[in-house]
Amino acid sequence: MPTRYDIRLKIFYTYGQATSLGQHVIRMQPLELPRRQHVSVRHLAISPRPTERREGTDFFGNRVVEVGFGGRVATGIEFRLKAWVERRGQRPGLDISPSIARLPMELAAIRDLDGQAPHHFLPPSPRVGTIPEIAAFAQEVLRPEMTALEAVTALGLAIHAEMEFLPGATDADTLPAEAFRQRKGVCQDYAHIMIAGLRAAGLPAGYVSGFLRTLPPEGQARLEGADAMHAWVRAWCGREIGWVEYDPTNAMMASEDHVVVAYGRDYADVSPVKGVTRMSGVGGTGHSVDVVELPGGADHE
């Protein structure tokens, strides 16, 4: 049975004084994923109202909204998302993934170069380069005879054990090498570190942005990162299994608790809001997230 969620997200920016608003690219809307995730309601409100608005998809298949404000002057901007999503858990069954040593041969046989092709997720990307200390850590954890799926789980568990989840220890601009060096961070850091480690071992890996269930079912522990947009990892485990998703912050395979918003090579490809605004003075930003489970089969407002 799918789990149904009512998701509300607010992201806002304030400026030190009235300023002319620029162009923005927004990736905040959950994806439609066959047999995994269905979006029945999707509404993105922007204040002040933009003078231009275009919707489409990017190279990786993410929903993108591009807006412009025609030079409109304001002291801030606010984005509000409302979405109803049905999510089905999809855990890997029998492990038929190749060994780490054989994975390059399967990768070489892939000829597609669309946005889901694993070739895009193995080289360095804008936020995740070659990081020797993370590569060395991954080498200590992984063995060539491990299957690709075993490697994903083993490295995810090792990162979870090595790191301390500490909001405020890093920010959106913190590089994975710095977060790993201090062994503290949040979900974005855990994901970037795991991506760097998997790529160093020859496994294509990318970044997933999304939401986590805010209130867990009775008797279950609350997941770390549920108070904000969340991040986890997708890794390519060969032609038979394909992509799997793992949440190193919570040491678990992504499940019905995880609602997908966007896929990319790292955070630079999926940041919820990108834009340019000229401003002066001291500004600020903030956000809030609510992910509430809905009773199945009912209509809600």
Secondary structure, 3 states (H helix, E strand, C coil): CCEEEEEEEEEEEEEEEEEECCCEEECCCCCCECCCEEEEEEEEEEECCCCEEEEEECCCCCEEEEEECCCCEEEEEEEEEEEEEEECCCCCCCCCCCECCCHHHHHHCCCCCCCCCHHHHCCCCCCCCCCHHHHHHHHHHCCCCCEHHHHHHHHHHHHHHHCEECCCCCCCCCCHHHHHHHCEECHHHHHHHHHHHHHHCCCCEEEEEEEECCCCCCCCCCCCCCCCCEEEEEEECCCCCCEEEEECCCCEECCCCEEEEEEECCHHHHCCEEECCCCCCCCEEEEEEEEEEECCCCCCC
